Amino acid sequence: MRALIETFKTIRARRRAARRAGLRSYTVVLDWSAKEYAHFAPAIVTVRASSPLAAEMDALLQAAKAHTMHVDQFQGREGRALLLEAGSQLKVVATFPGAHSAVHSDHF
């Protein structure tokens, strides 16, 4: 029981530190703008950033890194070049404050 309490205290301390640092959670929805990858599912990425624009850039970079093996344009690129290519292959559909997840259910 003591370990559980300590875990909760640690989580709260990390959240407080992140708030003081100016980082907030954002959920970014990305869709493929290239026709050759239109059959790929949209990407939903949750990031911590200081602004919505920074969150979108981080989400583009994370999605590009996650799809490096499947997208030829992302292979062999890193950093700025990868971010620029991700911006041309993916488009930002929406940016929401907070951490959200997609609901997969047949009840809706």
N, C-alpha and C positions, 0 to 999 in steps of 0.2 A: 504494500500500500504506500509506503514511504517513497519508493521508486516512482510510482505513478504521480504522486504529488510533486516530486522534484522535476519530473518531465514536464508537467503543466507549467511550473514556474519558469523553466527554461524556455518553453515556447512563448510565454507571455513576455519574457525579457527580450527575446529576439524580435518580436513584433514591435515592442516599444522602441527598440534601437533602430529598426527599419523606418518607423514613423519619424523619429528624430532626424534620421539621415535624409528624409525627404522622398523615400521610395514608397510607391504605392503599387498595389496589384492592378493589373490591367488584363483583360481578355481581348485578344485580337483575332478576328475571323479573316482568313485569307482565302482567296479563290484563284484558280489558275486562269490567267488571261491568254496563254498560248493555246491555240486550237489542238496541237498535238498532245497536250496534257490535260485537256478538258475532261477526260474520263476519270482523272484523279479526284478523290473526295476533297472538299474544302478543308483547310487546316484550321484548327482552333488551338491557339497558343496562349498560355497564361504566363505572363512575365511580370517582373517587378522593375519599375522604372520611375524616373523623376517626372516625366511628362508623357502625354499620349503619343507625341511624335517619337520620343525615345523608345516607347513601348512598341510602336509599329516597326521601327528599324530593327529592334532586337528580335521581334517576332519574325520578320522577314529573314533575318540571318539564321535563326533557329530552324525555320522551315527549310531553308536552303541546305543547311547542314544535314537535316534529317533525310532529305531526298537526294543527296549527292550521288548515291549509287543508281538511282532510277532516272535522273535527268541529266542528259549529256552536257548541257550547257553549264551545269554546276561543277562538273568534274575538273579537277586540276586548278580550281580557283580558291582563293582564301581572302579573308579580310574585306577590303573595299571593293575589289573586283567581284567577289561573291555577292556582296550586298547590292551592287549595281545590277548584276545579272538577275538576282532574286526580284528586284524591283521591276524588271522588264518581263519576267515570267509569271509573277504573282501580283494580284491587286488586293488592296486592303478593302474589305467589305464593311467592316464595323470595328469600332474600338469601344469597349465597355469598361468602366471603372469597376474594380473588384474581380475576384476569381470566380468564374462561372464554368460550368461544364454542360456539355450537350446532353439532352434527355433522349434516350433510345427506348421507346416503349410503344406497344401496339394499342395502348389504352387512350391515346390522344387522337 
